[in-house]
Amino acid sequence: MTIKNDMPKNDMPREKLNKKGAEALSDEELLQAVIGSGGKGNNFKRIAKNLNDVIAKVGADKLTVEDVKSVKGIGDAKATIVFAALEYWRRHFTKQTRPIIDSPEKAAQQLDFIKDKRQEHFVLLTLDGARRLINRHIVSVGTLTASLVHPREVFAPAIEDRAASIIIAHNHPSGSLVISAQDTEVTQRIREAGELMGIQLDDHIIVAESGFVSAKY
C-alpha cells in the first residue's frame, strides 16, 4: 500500500531545499529530505520525527546504524544511506574536539598521566569507527610490579561507550620498556576476547618515564 502525502509539492523538503536553501528547513525536514519516502504503515514525516527523537536521545556522536534501523519504517538500505550521510558529515564538516588516535605516538600522548606512577595503572582508551577518542578509563591499579586484568573489566566500559575498537595501556614503574611475557599474554587475551565481542584491539602501549613501546606486535 502506498501512502499519499497531502503536502503541497513546493512544501516538500527536497523542493523546499532547492528553492529556499537548506537553512530554511527544520531538523526534521532535513531528515525527511534524506529519507525521501515512507514505508508501509508509516509516512516519511513520522519516520523523520521518530528518527530525530532517537538522535536526540542517543546523541549524534554516539549514534549507530542499529539505532537508525530501530526506527519503524527504516530498513537496512535506507538506514545505510542515512547513517553514511551522517558519518561523512561528522568526519569532514564538524569541528572535532576528540583527537584521532591512529598511531602509537598519539596513543602515548593520552597516557602521560601514568608514566611516572609508582604503581601499575592499566588504562583503556575507547575509540569510534574513525578512531576518535571516546573515553579514557582506568581499569585497575595494581602493585609496583603487576596488575591483574580480566577481559570483562576491559570490555564492560568499551561496550557502554559503543566503541568500535580499543587501545589498552599500562605503565612500568621500574622504568623498563622491555615487553614481558605477562604483557604479551595480556595482549593476546584481550585480542582474543575482542574478536569474540566484535571490538578490535588496536594496540597495547607500555609507558615509562623514558618513553613508550607498543606490545601489540
C-alpha positions in Angstrom: 0.0 0.0 0.0 1.4 3.4 -0.9 0.7 6.2 1.5 -0.2 9.6 -0.1 1.4 12.8 1.0 -1.1 15.7 1.4 1.8 18.2 1.5 1.9 20.6 -1.5 4.8 19.9 -3.8 6.5 23.2 -3.1 6.5 22.4 0.7 8.1 19.0 0.2 11.5 19.1 1.9 13.6 18.4 -1.2 11.7 21.0 -3.2 11.9 23.5 -0.3 15.6 22.9 0.0 16.2 23.6 -3.7 14.0 26.7 -3.7 15.0 28.3 -0.3 18.2 26.6 0.7 19.0 24.1 3.5 18.9 26.8 6.2 15.1 27.1 5.6 14.5 23.5 6.7 13.9 22.4 10.2 15.9 19.4 11.6 13.0 17.1 10.9 12.6 18.4 7.3 16.3 17.8 6.7 15.8 14.2 7.8 12.7 14.0 5.6 14.9 15.1 2.6 17.4 12.3 3.4 14.7 9.6 4.0 12.8 10.6 0.8 9.7 8.4 1.1 7.8 6.4 3.7 7.4 2.7 4.2 4.4 0.5 4.7 2.3 1.8 7.5 4.5 4.8 8.2 4.9 8.1 6.3 8.2 9.9 5.9 7.2 12.8 8.2 6.5 10.4 11.0 9.7 8.4 10.3 11.8 11.6 10.3 10.2 12.7 13.7 10.9 9.3 15.2 14.5 9.3 13.9 15.0 12.8 15.2 13.8 11.6 18.7 16.3 8.7 18.6 19.2 11.0 17.6 18.3 13.4 20.4 18.2 10.6 22.9 21.4 8.8 21.9 23.4 11.7 20.7 24.6 12.3 17.2 28.2 11.5 18.2 27.2 8.1 19.5 24.5 7.1 17.0 25.0 3.7 15.4 23.4 2.2 12.3 21.5 -0.1 14.6 19.9 2.9 16.3 18.8 4.2 12.9 17.3 0.7 12.0 15.4 0.7 15.2 13.1 3.4 13.8 9.9 1.8 12.3 9.8 2.3 8.5 13.6 2.4 8.1 15.0 -0.8 6.6 18.6 -1.9 6.0 19.1 0.0 2.7 17.6 3.3 3.9 19.4 3.1 7.3 22.7 2.7 5.4 22.1 5.8 3.4 21.0 7.9 6.5 23.9 6.7 8.6 26.5 7.0 5.9 25.5 10.6 5.3 25.6 11.4 9.0 29.0 9.7 9.4 30.5 11.5 6.4 29.4 14.9 7.9 30.7 14.0 11.3 34.1 13.1 9.9 34.6 16.0 7.5 32.4 19.0 8.4 32.1 19.2 12.1 34.8 20.6 14.4 36.3 17.6 16.2 37.1 18.1 19.8 38.1 14.5 20.3 41.5 13.5 19.0 42.0 10.8 16.4 44.3 8.1 17.8 45.7 6.4 14.7 49.3 5.8 15.8 51.2 4.6 18.9 52.6 8.1 19.3 49.1 9.7 19.5 48.0 7.0 22.0 51.1 7.7 24.2 50.1 11.4 24.3 46.9 10.3 26.2 49.0 8.4 28.7 51.4 11.0 30.2 49.4 11.0 33.4 50.6 7.4 34.3 54.2 7.3 33.0 55.7 8.3 36.4 53.2 6.5 38.7 54.7 4.3 41.4 52.0 1.6 40.9 51.0 0.0 37.7 47.9 1.6 36.2 46.0 -0.3 33.5 44.2 2.1 31.2 41.6 1.7 28.4 41.2 4.1 25.5 37.9 3.6 23.7 37.6 4.7 20.0 34.8 5.1 17.5 34.9 3.9 13.9 37.0 6.9 12.8 39.4 6.1 15.6 38.4 9.2 17.5 38.8 9.0 21.3 35.6 8.4 23.1 36.8 8.0 26.6 39.7 7.1 28.8 39.2 4.6 31.7 41.5 3.5 34.5 40.7 -0.2 34.6 42.9 -1.2 37.5 45.6 -0.1 39.8 48.0 -2.9 40.8 51.1 -3.3 42.8 54.5 -2.0 42.0 55.2 -5.0 39.7 51.9 -6.2 38.3 48.2 -5.6 37.8 45.7 -8.4 37.1 43.3 -7.5 34.3 40.3 -9.6 33.3 38.7 -9.1 29.9 35.3 -8.3 31.5 36.8 -5.2 33.2 38.2 -4.1 29.9 35.1 -4.7 27.7 32.4 -3.5 30.1 33.2 0.2 29.6 34.0 -0.4 25.9 30.5 -1.8 25.4 29.0 1.1 27.3 30.9 3.6 25.2 29.8 1.7 22.0 33.5 1.5 21.0 34.5 0.2 17.6 38.0 -0.5 18.8 40.1 -0.1 21.9 43.7 0.6 22.9 44.9 -0.9 26.2 47.9 0.5 28.1 49.9 0.3 31.3 52.9 1.8 32.9 56.1 0.1 34.1 57.0 1.7 37.4 60.5 0.2 37.1 61.2 2.5 34.1 61.9 -0.5 31.8 60.4 -0.6 28.4 61.1 -4.3 27.9 57.9 -6.2 27.0 57.4 -9.0 29.5 55.9 -12.4 28.9 52.9 -11.2 31.1 52.5 -8.2 28.8 52.4 -10.4 25.8 49.9 -12.8 27.5 47.6 -9.9 28.4 47.7 -8.6 24.8 46.7 -12.0 23.5 43.9 -12.5 26.0 42.4 -9.1 25.2 42.8 -9.5 21.5 41.0 -12.9 21.5 38.2 -11.6 23.8 37.8 -8.6 21.5 37.4 -10.9 18.5 34.5 -12.6 20.2 32.9 -9.3 21.2 33.4 -7.7 17.8 35.6 -4.9 19.3 39.1 -4.8 17.8 42.2 -4.3 19.9 44.2 -1.6 18.0 47.3 -1.6 20.3 48.8 -2.3 23.7 51.0 0.6 24.8 53.6 0.3 27.6 54.8 3.7 29.0 57.5 4.7 31.4 59.3 7.9 32.2 61.8 7.3 29.4 59.2 6.8 26.7 56.8 4.1 25.4 56.7 0.9 23.3 53.9 -1.0 21.5 53.3 -4.5 22.7 50.9 -5.4 20.0 53.3 -6.9 17.5 
